Amino acid sequence: MTTADVPLWAALPAALLLVCGGLLTLVGSLGLLRLDSFFARIHAPTMGGTLGAGCVLVASMLVSSALAQRLVIHELLITLFVLITAPVTTMMLMRAAIRRSRE
């Protein structure tokens, strides 16, 4: 696969989504470094993880669909699992931290 294989109508939105996903992940990582308490830190990586991964997976779906010349939706399952499991994991971590801080 070369850059000539991907049509321009798919390459430009995919590139924009990849840049947005990378920036969201970077902002989440910086929030993890800069915020001081656990309860403040838990929000930033979750945002970067879900939105950043979502942008990358939508870009992958767009390029895969353009190259296969049909709708490719395998990435929707990955996006669904990421969007379901990330908030559940965050809630479990928050509950454990609250229970631990009470003791």
N, CA and C atoms as a LAMMPS dump frame, in Angstrom:
ITEM: TIMESTEP
0
ITEM: NUMBER OF ATOMS
309
ITEM: BOX BOUNDS ff ff ff
-5.0000000000000000e+02 5.0000000000000000e+02
-5.0000000000000000e+02 5.0000000000000000e+02
-5.0000000000000000e+02 5.0000000000000000e+02
ITEM: ATOMS id mol type element x y z
1 1 1 N 0.848 -1.174 0
2 1 2 C 0 0 0
3 1 3 C 0.895 1.238 0
4 2 1 N 0.621 2.117 -0.924
5 2 2 C 1.342 3.38 -0.998
6 2 3 C 0.361 4.522 -0.775
7 3 1 N 0.898 5.72 -0.687
8 3 2 C 0.023 6.879 -0.491
9 3 3 C -0.826 7.138 -1.721
10 4 1 N -0.415 6.637 -2.874
11 4 2 C -1.197 6.826 -4.095
12 4 3 C -2.453 5.947 -4.085
13 5 1 N -2.456 4.894 -3.28
14 5 2 C -3.609 3.995 -3.223
15 5 3 C -4.791 4.602 -2.463
16 6 1 N -4.523 5.455 -1.489
17 6 2 C -5.592 6.041 -0.674
18 6 3 C -6.122 7.281 -1.386
19 7 1 N -7.415 7.333 -1.684
20 7 2 C -7.969 8.51 -2.353
21 7 3 C -7.913 9.741 -1.446
22 8 1 N -7.867 10.889 -2.084
23 8 2 C -7.734 12.144 -1.354
24 8 3 C -8.939 12.411 -0.463
25 9 1 N -10.141 12.025 -0.902
26 9 2 C -11.338 12.259 -0.092
27 9 3 C -11.311 11.467 1.206
28 10 1 N -10.534 10.395 1.266
29 10 2 C -10.409 9.617 2.499
30 10 3 C -9.149 9.981 3.276
31 11 1 N -8.11 10.395 2.567
32 11 2 C -6.831 10.686 3.223
33 11 3 C -6.895 11.961 4.061
34 12 1 N -7.56 12.998 3.559
35 12 2 C -7.609 14.262 4.3
36 12 3 C -8.404 14.157 5.605
37 13 1 N -9.632 13.617 5.594
38 13 2 C -10.33 13.465 6.891
39 13 3 C -9.616 12.505 7.831
40 14 1 N -9.003 11.452 7.284
41 14 2 C -8.28 10.503 8.129
42 14 3 C -7.075 11.172 8.784
43 15 1 N -6.375 11.996 8.027
44 15 2 C -5.23 12.708 8.589
45 15 3 C -5.679 13.68 9.675
46 16 1 N -6.79 14.374 9.44
47 16 2 C -7.323 15.3 10.439
48 16 3 C -7.748 14.546 11.705
49 17 1 N -8.399 13.404 11.537
50 17 2 C -8.8 12.603 12.691
51 17 3 C -7.6 12.066 13.459
52 18 1 N -6.554 11.673 12.742
53 18 2 C -5.351 11.183 13.411
54 18 3 C -4.665 12.285 14.206
55 19 1 N -4.611 13.487 13.647
56 19 2 C -4.012 14.609 14.364
57 19 3 C -4.847 14.955 15.594
58 20 1 N -6.163 14.984 15.441
59 20 2 C -7.047 15.268 16.584
60 20 3 C -6.912 14.191 17.658
61 21 1 N -6.858 12.94 17.254
62 21 2 C -6.688 11.851 18.212
63 21 3 C -5.369 11.934 18.952
64 22 1 N -4.314 12.282 18.235
65 22 2 C -3.012 12.448 18.879
66 22 3 C -2.993 13.617 19.847
67 23 1 N -3.62 14.73 19.456
68 23 2 C -3.677 15.888 20.352
69 23 3 C -4.506 15.601 21.6
70 24 1 N -5.621 14.906 21.446
71 24 2 C -6.435 14.549 22.606
72 24 3 C -5.675 13.633 23.561
73 25 1 N -4.942 12.701 23.014
74 25 2 C -4.149 11.806 23.843
75 25 3 C -3.019 12.564 24.528
76 26 1 N -2.407 13.512 23.828
77 26 2 C -1.36 14.341 24.424
78 26 3 C -1.909 15.19 25.564
79 27 1 N -3.075 15.794 25.358
80 27 2 C -3.687 16.606 26.413
81 27 3 C -4.023 15.738 27.629
82 28 1 N -4.524 14.535 27.395
83 28 2 C -4.798 13.623 28.498
84 28 3 C -3.538 13.233 29.253
85 29 1 N -2.447 13.009 28.538
86 29 2 C -1.186 12.666 29.181
87 29 3 C -0.633 13.833 29.982
88 30 1 N -0.739 15.031 29.438
89 30 2 C -0.279 16.21 30.175
90 30 3 C -1.128 16.442 31.419
91 31 1 N -2.426 16.196 31.333
92 31 2 C -3.285 16.307 32.505
93 31 3 C -2.899 15.307 33.573
94 32 1 N -2.492 14.124 33.162
95 32 2 C -2.049 13.119 34.12
96 32 3 C -0.788 13.583 34.847
97 33 1 N 0.09 14.263 34.15
98 33 2 C 1.322 14.746 34.767
99 33 3 C 1.106 15.975 35.638
100 34 1 N 0.232 16.887 35.211
101 34 2 C 0.104 18.181 35.872
102 34 3 C -0.831 18.199 37.079
103 35 1 N -1.87 17.414 37.065
104 35 2 C -2.839 17.465 38.157
105 35 3 C -2.278 16.782 39.396
106 36 1 N -2.703 17.256 40.577
107 36 2 C -2.025 16.851 41.8
108 36 3 C -2.642 15.656 42.527
109 37 1 N -3.943 15.536 42.586
110 37 2 C -4.534 14.432 43.344
111 37 3 C -5.028 13.334 42.398
112 38 1 N -5.25 12.165 42.977
113 38 2 C -5.737 11.039 42.176
114 38 3 C -7.1 11.334 41.579
115 39 1 N -7.955 11.979 42.369
116 39 2 C -9.313 12.248 41.917
117 39 3 C -9.331 13.255 40.767
118 40 1 N -8.377 14.154 40.717
119 40 2 C -8.279 15.091 39.6
120 40 3 C -7.612 14.425 38.396
121 41 1 N -6.667 13.537 38.654
122 41 2 C -5.928 12.886 37.571
123 41 3 C -6.743 11.876 36.789
124 42 1 N -7.752 11.316 37.395
125 42 2 C -8.474 10.209 36.761
126 42 3 C -9.249 10.654 35.519
127 43 1 N -9.625 11.923 35.438
128 43 2 C -10.458 12.392 34.324
129 43 3 C -9.664 12.57 33.029
130 44 1 N -8.49 13.147 33.107
131 44 2 C -7.739 13.498 31.891
132 44 3 C -7.359 12.292 31.031
133 45 1 N -6.776 11.223 31.572
134 45 2 C -6.438 10.087 30.704
135 45 3 C -7.664 9.376 30.137
136 46 1 N -8.77 9.414 30.859
137 46 2 C -9.987 8.79 30.34
138 46 3 C -10.469 9.521 29.1
139 47 1 N -10.43 10.855 29.157
140 47 2 C -10.824 11.647 27.989
141 47 3 C -9.896 11.348 26.814
142 48 1 N -8.599 11.354 27.078
143 48 2 C -7.647 11.07 26.006
144 48 3 C -7.767 9.662 25.472
145 49 1 N -8.039 8.732 26.359
146 49 2 C -8.16 7.338 25.93
147 49 3 C -9.377 7.078 25.076
148 50 1 N -10.521 7.582 25.495
149 50 2 C -11.739 7.286 24.741
150 50 3 C -11.847 8.128 23.48
151 51 1 N -11.685 9.436 23.603
152 51 2 C -11.826 10.29 22.42
153 51 3 C -10.658 10.123 21.451
154 52 1 N -9.448 10.001 21.99
155 52 2 C -8.279 9.811 21.12
156 52 3 C -8.338 8.503 20.36
157 53 1 N -8.665 7.427 21.075
158 53 2 C -8.787 6.124 20.412
159 53 3 C -9.957 6.119 19.438
160 54 1 N -11.029 6.806 19.79
161 54 2 C -12.179 6.888 18.882
162 54 3 C -11.823 7.57 17.575
163 55 1 N -11.081 8.664 17.65
164 55 2 C -10.657 9.365 16.427
165 55 3 C -9.752 8.492 15.57
166 56 1 N -8.816 7.794 16.202
167 56 2 C -7.9 6.925 15.449
168 56 3 C -8.666 5.775 14.807
169 57 1 N -9.62 5.201 15.513
170 57 2 C -10.375 4.079 14.954
171 57 3 C -11.305 4.515 13.829
172 58 1 N -11.887 5.7 13.927
173 58 2 C -12.718 6.204 12.827
174 58 3 C -11.857 6.481 11.599
175 59 1 N -10.653 7.013 11.812
176 59 2 C -9.734 7.233 10.687
177 59 3 C -9.345 5.911 10.042
178 60 1 N -9.099 4.902 10.856
179 60 2 C -8.767 3.584 10.323
180 60 3 C -9.928 2.997 9.53
181 61 1 N -11.136 3.183 10.035
182 61 2 C -12.317 2.685 9.328
183 61 3 C -12.489 3.396 7.992
184 62 1 N -12.235 4.688 7.968
185 62 2 C -12.362 5.459 6.74
186 62 3 C -11.354 5.011 5.682
187 63 1 N -10.101 4.858 6.079
188 63 2 C -9.067 4.436 5.123
189 63 3 C -9.298 2.996 4.676
190 64 1 N -9.66 2.112 5.604
191 64 2 C -9.919 0.713 5.231
192 64 3 C -11.09 0.608 4.266
193 65 1 N -12.13 1.399 4.504
194 65 2 C -13.281 1.379 3.595
195 65 3 C -12.91 1.906 2.215
196 66 1 N -12.076 2.931 2.169
197 66 2 C -11.662 3.482 0.876
198 66 3 C -10.798 2.487 0.103
199 67 1 N -9.91 1.795 0.807
200 67 2 C -9.03 0.843 0.127
201 67 3 C -9.779 -0.416 -0.315
202 68 1 N -10.72 -0.88 0.498
203 68 2 C -11.469 -2.089 0.145
204 68 3 C -12.628 -1.788 -0.793
205 69 1 N -12.949 -0.534 -0.985
206 69 2 C -14.052 -0.077 -1.827
207 69 3 C -15.39 -0.678 -1.391
208 70 1 N -15.524 -0.854 -0.075
209 70 2 C -16.771 -1.284 0.554
210 70 3 C -16.718 -0.817 2
211 71 1 N -17.844 -0.843 2.667
212 71 2 C -17.902 -0.386 4.051
213 71 3 C -17.253 -1.414 4.979
214 72 1 N -16.231 -1.005 5.687
215 72 2 C -15.541 -1.868 6.648
216 72 3 C -15.89 -1.364 8.045
217 73 1 N -16.536 -2.224 8.842
218 73 2 C -17.007 -1.781 10.15
219 73 3 C -16.397 -2.568 11.305
220 74 1 N -15.297 -3.26 11.084
221 74 2 C -14.657 -4.003 12.167
222 74 3 C -14.231 -3.077 13.304
223 75 1 N -13.802 -1.879 12.952
224 75 2 C -13.336 -0.931 13.954
225 75 3 C -14.467 -0.433 14.853
226 76 1 N -15.706 -0.528 14.389
227 76 2 C -16.831 -0.131 15.238
228 76 3 C -16.935 -1.007 16.485
229 77 1 N -16.629 -2.287 16.342
230 77 2 C -16.634 -3.167 17.506
231 77 3 C -15.547 -2.772 18.497
232 78 1 N -14.367 -2.456 17.993
233 78 2 C -13.282 -2.018 18.87
234 78 3 C -13.667 -0.725 19.574
235 79 1 N -14.243 0.212 18.832
236 79 2 C -14.674 1.483 19.42
237 79 3 C -15.737 1.244 20.483
238 80 1 N -16.675 0.368 20.202
239 80 2 C -17.724 0.058 21.164
240 80 3 C -17.137 -0.515 22.451
241 81 1 N -16.201 -1.44 22.338
242 81 2 C -15.594 -2.031 23.529
243 81 3 C -14.789 -1.007 24.318
244 82 1 N -14.067 -0.132 23.631
245 82 2 C -13.297 0.909 24.327
246 82 3 C -14.233 1.867 25.035
247 83 1 N -15.295 2.283 24.364
248 83 2 C -16.223 3.24 24.961
249 83 3 C -17.019 2.639 26.114
250 84 1 N -17.207 1.332 26.124
251 84 2 C -17.923 0.696 27.227
252 84 3 C -16.987 0.416 28.401
253 85 1 N -15.798 -0.081 28.13
254 85 2 C -14.923 -0.513 29.221
255 85 3 C -14.187 0.623 29.908
256 86 1 N -13.865 1.694 29.213
257 86 2 C -13.099 2.784 29.845
258 86 3 C -13.87 3.455 30.981
259 87 1 N -15.121 3.841 30.82
260 87 2 C -15.834 4.445 31.961
261 87 3 C -16.062 3.469 33.117
262 88 1 N -16.292 2.203 32.813
263 88 2 C -16.496 1.217 33.87
264 88 3 C -15.217 1.059 34.69
265 89 1 N -14.088 0.987 34.013
266 89 2 C -12.802 0.889 34.703
267 89 3 C -12.548 2.122 35.557
268 90 1 N -12.857 3.291 35.033
269 90 2 C -12.669 4.523 35.787
270 90 3 C -13.544 4.551 37.031
271 91 1 N -14.786 4.127 36.898
272 91 2 C -15.678 4.097 38.063
273 91 3 C -15.174 3.119 39.118
274 92 1 N -14.662 1.984 38.702
275 92 2 C -14.133 1.022 39.663
276 92 3 C -12.906 1.574 40.377
277 93 1 N -12.024 2.259 39.657
278 93 2 C -10.855 2.872 40.285
279 93 3 C -11.259 3.962 41.268
280 94 1 N -12.251 4.779 40.887
281 94 2 C -12.714 5.841 41.789
282 94 3 C -13.335 5.256 43.054
283 95 1 N -14.133 4.232 42.928
284 95 2 C -14.743 3.612 44.105
285 95 3 C -13.688 3.011 45.028
286 96 1 N -12.675 2.387 44.43
287 96 2 C -11.602 1.826 45.251
288 96 3 C -10.832 2.939 45.967
289 97 1 N -10.591 4.051 45.292
290 97 2 C -9.874 5.162 45.922
291 97 3 C -10.706 5.802 47.024
292 98 1 N -12.003 5.931 46.818
293 98 2 C -12.869 6.498 47.86
294 98 3 C -12.914 5.577 49.07
295 99 1 N -13.063 4.298 48.824
296 99 2 C -13.109 3.342 49.932
297 99 3 C -11.771 3.324 50.683
298 100 1 N -10.672 3.442 49.949
299 100 2 C -9.359 3.438 50.586
300 100 3 C -9.11 4.718 51.387
301 101 1 N -9.619 5.85 50.907
302 101 2 C -9.398 7.113 51.612
303 101 3 C -10.242 7.209 52.878
304 102 1 N -11.321 6.454 52.982
305 102 2 C -12.151 6.457 54.183
306 102 3 C -11.467 5.751 55.342
307 103 1 N -10.658 4.775 55.032
308 103 2 C -10.015 3.982 56.09
309 103 3 C -8.845 4.661 56.716
